[in-house]
Amino acid sequence: MPTASIIIPHLNGKQHLDDCLTALRRQTWRDFETLLVDNGSTDGSQAYVREQYPEVTVLELEQNRGFTGACNAGWTAARGDIIILLNNDTEADPHWLAEIVSAFQRHPQVGIVASKIRLFDRRDHLHAAGDYVRIDGIPGNRGVWQQDVGQYEREEMVFSACGGAAAYRRIMLDDIGFLDDDFFFSCEDVDMGWRANLSGWQVLYAPTAVVYHKLKATGGNTLASYYDGRNTLYLIWKNYPTRLVRRHWRTILQAQLHITGEALRHWRGAAARARLRGQLAGLWGAPKMWAKKRRHLQAKRRIDDETLTQRLTPVDEPPQRR
């Protein structure tokens, strides 16, 4: 069995594969398998990978099952003790995987390891140094758009890991499950962070595990805006403990109304209208998340409200965009 399984969801991104897969060939830690899960590409990606990268296992899905569906298919086939999600539009530093393995070995209480993700075309700027969730339920990437001048060089606990390069301990996944397919695209990684924290696991940011990301290269702004709007509400309905909702409901509501107001002010933009549609879909989906999933999740909690509150970020500054 390999130490790690790297799952790469893919759809018509053949132009990114050389950067991504060649970087994996250069990894100093060699005990891993790579699974490229194809969502029905029409650009010849499947044959190209089989010919040029025979070490990669290609899993072809009959239809586009989204980010979560592709990753879940990869999880079903994966054999490693560490399960890693990696975007197809990334380039991993040669020591990236070795640093992830080392982090898990040194911290048995850690269920998730977050990479330091820098921008592909501006390599001194950050995309994510782990993820946070604010008290008002709004998630974000730590350090996004900032120049990397050493402000995130400390190994530390964070709330969740950006799914563009996130690593999970298998025994944790056996406990809490893998990606929730209802999220489809966006915030599914934060949902994993919520479930890990609620179940008593910790999430570690490893600054030496570096990945470069072609941000939004394979996802449209309108699509992302819709799912961001919907899934931010899904996170609250499903994960936010009831007593904390009662304590912070005004702050949570204020944050959602602020999002609505900003979208209305930019109504002529397609992304703004998509965000509003997403919020409406999130409201419509509340019964499904609250009644069918929340009860089961909250019943398995192993962390008290105060400890969880300490892991959430105070609302003292505007959220940083994911």
Secondary structure as UniProt FT lines:
FT   STRAND          4..10
FT   HELIX           14..16
FT   HELIX           17..25
FT   STRAND          32..38
FT   HELIX           45..52
FT   TURN            54..55
FT   STRAND          56..60
FT   HELIX           66..77
FT   STRAND          82..86
FT   TURN            88..89
FT   STRAND          90..92
FT   TURN            94..95
FT   HELIX           96..106
FT   TURN            108..109
FT   STRAND          110..119
FT   TURN            123..124
FT   STRAND          125..129
FT   STRAND          131..134
FT   TURN            135..136
FT   STRAND          139..141
FT   TURN            142..145
FT   TURN            151..152
FT   STRAND          156..158
FT   TURN            163..164
FT   STRAND          165..169
FT   HELIX           170..176
FT   TURN            181..183
FT   HELIX           188..198
FT   TURN            199..200
FT   STRAND          202..213
FT   TURN            215..218
FT   HELIX           221..239
FT   HELIX           242..265
FT   TURN            266..268
FT   HELIX           270..284
FT   HELIX           286..287
FT   HELIX           288..294
FT   HELIX           295..299
FT   HELIX           305..311
//
